[in-house]
């Protein structure tokens, strides 16, 4: 009987600790992992304007012809939107560079944690600008059910 009294609280504590360690917290930042492909590059993407965000980005550039690359990737980060409030952004991108001119389509979701916009919302749009081997900059615009924010972006290669 004595062992049973000790085991019940320990089992409860074990279940709580395991649940917390396995669950990803809503709105918490986590490192964006690539697939391990040698062609993948890790970047930091900073979005400014009507929405502010700092994202981890994984890019893969494949040269199609001299100076022209197909670019695919994904990015994730914490965001603060002027209308929606705080949340997390997760998107994929697909585009190309030609002599460092960069155009990409983006699509994904904004996981908003506050106010009337709390919940998951689809977003889609474009990144335009310049992307070199180690940095990038330009403009962004997206669409979602509450409007079409826009602004500027910068990126720097981390590895």
ZADO-1210 file (C-alpha; in nm, 4 decimals, padded with zeros to 6 digits):
<atoms>
<atom x="00.0000" y="00.0000" z="00.0000" code="UNK" pos="1"/>
<atom x="00.2844" y="00.2382" z="00.0883" code="UNK" pos="2"/>
<atom x="00.4519" y="00.1803" z="-00.2512" code="UNK" pos="3"/>
<atom x="00.1246" y="00.2494" z="-00.4321" code="UNK" pos="4"/>
<atom x="00.0921" y="00.5900" z="-00.2584" code="UNK" pos="5"/>
<atom x="00.4433" y="00.6829" z="-00.3725" code="UNK" pos="6"/>
<atom x="00.3966" y="00.5528" z="-00.7269" code="UNK" pos="7"/>
<atom x="00.0778" y="00.7449" z="-00.8108" code="UNK" pos="8"/>
<atom x="00.2277" y="01.0957" z="-00.7648" code="UNK" pos="9"/>
<atom x="00.5485" y="00.9875" z="-00.9389" code="UNK" pos="10"/>
<atom x="00.3513" y="00.8470" z="-01.2341" code="UNK" pos="11"/>
<atom x="00.1469" y="01.1690" z="-01.2560" code="UNK" pos="12"/>
<atom x="00.4638" y="01.3812" z="-01.2497" code="UNK" pos="13"/>
<atom x="00.6237" y="01.1622" z="-01.5171" code="UNK" pos="14"/>
<atom x="00.3201" y="01.1993" z="-01.7468" code="UNK" pos="15"/>
<atom x="00.3133" y="01.5781" z="-01.7034" code="UNK" pos="16"/>
<atom x="00.6861" y="01.6150" z="-01.7725" code="UNK" pos="17"/>
<atom x="00.6694" y="01.3934" z="-02.0813" code="UNK" pos="18"/>
<atom x="00.3646" y="01.5761" z="-02.2166" code="UNK" pos="19"/>
<atom x="00.5324" y="01.9142" z="-02.1788" code="UNK" pos="20"/>
<atom x="00.8573" y="01.7996" z="-02.3369" code="UNK" pos="21"/>
<atom x="00.6862" y="01.6415" z="-02.6390" code="UNK" pos="22"/>
<atom x="00.4423" y="01.9237" z="-02.7102" code="UNK" pos="23"/>
<atom x="00.5500" y="02.2252" z="-02.9095" code="UNK" pos="24"/>
<atom x="00.4138" y="02.5328" z="-02.7391" code="UNK" pos="25"/>
<atom x="00.1742" y="02.7507" z="-02.9339" code="UNK" pos="26"/>
<atom x="00.3619" y="03.0494" z="-03.0647" code="UNK" pos="27"/>
<atom x="00.6989" y="02.9325" z="-02.9332" code="UNK" pos="28"/>
<atom x="01.0000" y="02.9741" z="-03.1547" code="UNK" pos="29"/>
<atom x="01.1718" y="02.6563" z="-03.2620" code="UNK" pos="30"/>
<atom x="01.4687" y="02.6058" z="-03.4877" code="UNK" pos="31"/>
<atom x="01.3759" y="02.5379" z="-03.8489" code="UNK" pos="32"/>
<atom x="01.5557" y="02.2233" z="-03.9569" code="UNK" pos="33"/>
<atom x="01.6561" y="02.1411" z="-04.3086" code="UNK" pos="34"/>
<atom x="01.6494" y="01.7936" z="-04.4575" code="UNK" pos="35"/>
<atom x="02.0276" y="01.7593" z="-04.4336" code="UNK" pos="36"/>
<atom x="02.0715" y="01.8102" z="-04.8087" code="UNK" pos="37"/>
<atom x="02.4201" y="01.9492" z="-04.8784" code="UNK" pos="38"/>
<atom x="02.2697" y="02.2108" z="-05.1134" code="UNK" pos="39"/>
<atom x="02.0513" y="02.3606" z="-04.8391" code="UNK" pos="40"/>
<atom x="02.1562" y="02.6909" z="-04.6886" code="UNK" pos="41"/>
<atom x="02.0435" y="02.8394" z="-04.3566" code="UNK" pos="42"/>
<atom x="01.9473" y="03.2084" z="-04.3651" code="UNK" pos="43"/>
<atom x="01.7978" y="03.4693" z="-04.1347" code="UNK" pos="44"/>
<atom x="01.5034" y="03.6516" z="-04.2943" code="UNK" pos="45"/>
<atom x="01.3866" y="03.9817" z="-04.1427" code="UNK" pos="46"/>
<atom x="01.0482" y="04.1196" z="-04.2499" code="UNK" pos="47"/>
<atom x="00.9550" y="04.4818" z="-04.1773" code="UNK" pos="48"/>
<atom x="00.6540" y="04.6989" z="-04.2576" code="UNK" pos="49"/>
<atom x="00.2943" y="04.6335" z="-04.1569" code="UNK" pos="50"/>
<atom x="00.4116" y="04.2973" z="-04.0227" code="UNK" pos="51"/>
<atom x="00.7427" y="04.2547" z="-03.8390" code="UNK" pos="52"/>
<atom x="00.9111" y="03.9132" z="-03.8174" code="UNK" pos="53"/>
<atom x="01.2494" y="03.7504" z="-03.7803" code="UNK" pos="54"/>
<atom x="01.2533" y="03.4063" z="-03.9378" code="UNK" pos="55"/>
<atom x="01.4853" y="03.1123" z="-03.9792" code="UNK" pos="56"/>
<atom x="01.4917" y="03.0194" z="-04.3476" code="UNK" pos="57"/>
<atom x="01.6185" y="02.7115" z="-04.5320" code="UNK" pos="58"/>
<atom x="01.6947" y="02.7683" z="-04.9017" code="UNK" pos="59"/>
<atom x="01.7993" y="02.5345" z="-05.1761" code="UNK" pos="60"/>
<atom x="01.9345" y="02.6871" z="-05.4972" code="UNK" pos="61"/>
<atom x="01.9760" y="02.4712" z="-05.8083" code="UNK" pos="62"/>
<atom x="02.1548" y="02.6200" z="-06.1085" code="UNK" pos="63"/>
<atom x="01.9533" y="02.5710" z="-06.4301" code="UNK" pos="64"/>
<atom x="02.1888" y="02.7619" z="-06.6571" code="UNK" pos="65"/>
<atom x="02.4766" y="02.9999" z="-06.5943" code="UNK" pos="66"/>
<atom x="02.3560" y="03.2707" z="-06.3538" code="UNK" pos="67"/>
<atom x="01.9980" y="03.1353" z="-06.3270" code="UNK" pos="68"/>
<atom x="01.8852" y="02.9371" z="-06.0218" code="UNK" pos="69"/>
<atom x="01.5608" y="02.7771" z="-05.9102" code="UNK" pos="70"/>
<atom x="01.5143" y="02.8601" z="-05.5417" code="UNK" pos="71"/>
<atom x="01.2945" y="02.6597" z="-05.3049" code="UNK" pos="72"/>
<atom x="01.2687" y="02.6823" z="-04.9307" code="UNK" pos="73"/>
<atom x="01.0752" y="02.7385" z="-04.6145" code="UNK" pos="74"/>
<atom x="01.0825" y="02.9875" z="-04.3320" code="UNK" pos="75"/>
<atom x="00.9394" y="03.0167" z="-03.9846" code="UNK" pos="76"/>
<atom x="00.9437" y="03.2826" z="-03.7156" code="UNK" pos="77"/>
<atom x="00.7652" y="03.4935" z="-03.4598" code="UNK" pos="78"/>
<atom x="00.5642" y="03.7822" z="-03.6015" code="UNK" pos="79"/>
<atom x="00.3939" y="04.0978" z="-03.4837" code="UNK" pos="80"/>
<atom x="00.1245" y="04.2307" z="-03.7137" code="UNK" pos="81"/>
<atom x="-00.0122" y="04.5868" z="-03.6816" code="UNK" pos="82"/>
<atom x="-00.3729" y="04.4592" z="-03.7007" code="UNK" pos="83"/>
<atom x="-00.3579" y="04.0929" z="-03.5941" code="UNK" pos="84"/>
<atom x="-00.1109" y="04.1100" z="-03.3056" code="UNK" pos="85"/>
<atom x="00.1382" y="03.8361" z="-03.2161" code="UNK" pos="86"/>
<atom x="00.1798" y="03.4991" z="-03.3772" code="UNK" pos="87"/>
<atom x="00.4001" y="03.2556" z="-03.5659" code="UNK" pos="88"/>
<atom x="00.4541" y="03.2475" z="-03.9411" code="UNK" pos="89"/>
<atom x="00.5320" y="02.9280" z="-04.1367" code="UNK" pos="90"/>
<atom x="00.5714" y="02.9511" z="-04.5135" code="UNK" pos="91"/>
<atom x="00.7188" y="02.7803" z="-04.8174" code="UNK" pos="92"/>
<atom x="00.8669" y="02.9632" z="-05.1113" code="UNK" pos="93"/>
<atom x="00.9410" y="02.8828" z="-05.4720" code="UNK" pos="94"/>
<atom x="01.1065" y="03.1168" z="-05.7162" code="UNK" pos="95"/>
<atom x="01.4164" y="03.1917" z="-05.9159" code="UNK" pos="96"/>
<atom x="01.7120" y="03.4220" z="-05.9397" code="UNK" pos="97"/>
<atom x="01.8609" y="03.5479" z="-06.2615" code="UNK" pos="98"/>
<atom x="02.1811" y="03.7498" z="-06.2205" code="UNK" pos="99"/>
<atom x="02.0800" y="03.8055" z="-05.8546" code="UNK" pos="100"/>
<atom x="01.7283" y="03.9386" z="-05.9398" code="UNK" pos="101"/>
<atom x="01.4999" y="03.7343" z="-05.7132" code="UNK" pos="102"/>
<atom x="01.1255" y="03.6670" z="-05.7440" code="UNK" pos="103"/>
<atom x="00.9467" y="03.4052" z="-05.5318" code="UNK" pos="104"/>
<atom x="00.5917" y="03.3000" z="-05.4555" code="UNK" pos="105"/>
<atom x="00.5224" y="03.2303" z="-05.0884" code="UNK" pos="106"/>
<atom x="00.2399" y="03.0398" z="-04.9221" code="UNK" pos="107"/>
<atom x="00.1767" y="02.9202" z="-04.5719" code="UNK" pos="108"/>
<atom x="00.0028" y="02.9923" z="-04.2465" code="UNK" pos="109"/>
<atom x="-00.0017" y="03.2508" z="-03.9734" code="UNK" pos="110"/>
<atom x="-00.0774" y="03.1033" z="-03.6318" code="UNK" pos="111"/>
<atom x="-00.2155" y="03.4041" z="-03.4453" code="UNK" pos="112"/>
<atom x="-00.2386" y="03.3958" z="-03.0671" code="UNK" pos="113"/>
<atom x="-00.4267" y="03.7160" z="-02.9768" code="UNK" pos="114"/>
<atom x="-00.7589" y="03.8944" z="-03.0139" code="UNK" pos="115"/>
<atom x="-01.0168" y="03.8619" z="-03.2897" code="UNK" pos="116"/>
<atom x="-00.7642" y="03.7051" z="-03.5279" code="UNK" pos="117"/>
<atom x="-00.6657" y="03.4197" z="-03.2928" code="UNK" pos="118"/>
<atom x="-00.6351" y="03.0958" z="-03.4891" code="UNK" pos="119"/>
<atom x="-00.4757" y="02.9713" z="-03.8103" code="UNK" pos="120"/>
<atom x="-00.4930" y="03.1820" z="-04.1272" code="UNK" pos="121"/>
<atom x="-00.3684" y="03.1089" z="-04.4798" code="UNK" pos="122"/>
<atom x="-00.1305" y="03.3608" z="-04.6368" code="UNK" pos="123"/>
<atom x="00.0125" y="03.3829" z="-04.9890" code="UNK" pos="124"/>
<atom x="00.2163" y="03.6414" z="-05.1718" code="UNK" pos="125"/>
<atom x="00.5535" y="03.7393" z="-05.3187" code="UNK" pos="126"/>
<atom x="00.9087" y="03.8270" z="-05.2297" code="UNK" pos="127"/>
<atom x="01.0876" y="04.0443" z="-05.4883" code="UNK" pos="128"/>
<atom x="01.4369" y="04.1862" z="-05.4818" code="UNK" pos="129"/>
<atom x="01.7965" y="04.0773" z="-05.5006" code="UNK" pos="130"/>
<atom x="01.9526" y="03.7572" z="-05.3674" code="UNK" pos="131"/>
<atom x="02.3268" y="03.6974" z="-05.3810" code="UNK" pos="132"/>
<atom x="02.5347" y="03.4154" z="-05.2352" code="UNK" pos="133"/>
<atom x="02.5303" y="03.5653" z="-04.8838" code="UNK" pos="134"/>
<atom x="02.2601" y="03.8330" z="-04.8564" code="UNK" pos="135"/>
<atom x="01.9343" y="03.9568" z="-04.9982" code="UNK" pos="136"/>
<atom x="01.6884" y="04.2440" z="-04.9797" code="UNK" pos="137"/>
<atom x="01.3694" y="04.3612" z="-05.1414" code="UNK" pos="138"/>
<atom x="00.9957" y="04.4009" z="-05.0944" code="UNK" pos="139"/>
<atom x="00.7250" y="04.1602" z="-04.9867" code="UNK" pos="140"/>
<atom x="00.3482" y="04.1528" z="-05.0159" code="UNK" pos="141"/>
<atom x="00.0987" y="03.8955" z="-04.8954" code="UNK" pos="142"/>
<atom x="-00.2742" y="03.8365" z="-04.9078" code="UNK" pos="143"/>
<atom x="-00.4918" y="03.6973" z="-04.6315" code="UNK" pos="144"/>
<atom x="-00.8549" y="03.7138" z="-04.5302" code="UNK" pos="145"/>
<atom x="-00.8035" y="04.0423" z="-04.3402" code="UNK" pos="146"/>
<atom x="-00.6072" y="04.2376" z="-04.5984" code="UNK" pos="147"/>
<atom x="-00.2843" y="04.2661" z="-04.7934" code="UNK" pos="148"/>
<atom x="00.0088" y="04.3896" z="-04.5865" code="UNK" pos="149"/>
<atom x="00.3430" y="04.4692" z="-04.7456" code="UNK" pos="150"/>
<atom x="00.6877" y="04.5922" z="-04.6569" code="UNK" pos="151"/>
<atom x="01.0569" y="04.5215" z="-04.6984" code="UNK" pos="152"/>
<atom x="01.2746" y="04.2184" z="-04.6307" code="UNK" pos="153"/>
<atom x="01.6427" y="04.1525" z="-04.5747" code="UNK" pos="154"/>
<atom x="01.8217" y="03.8198" z="-04.5507" code="UNK" pos="155"/>
<atom x="02.1675" y="03.7039" z="-04.4583" code="UNK" pos="156"/>
<atom x="02.3183" y="03.3625" z="-04.4993" code="UNK" pos="157"/>
<atom x="02.4145" y="03.1984" z="-04.1711" code="UNK" pos="158"/>
<atom x="02.5624" y="02.8787" z="-04.3173" code="UNK" pos="159"/>
</atoms>
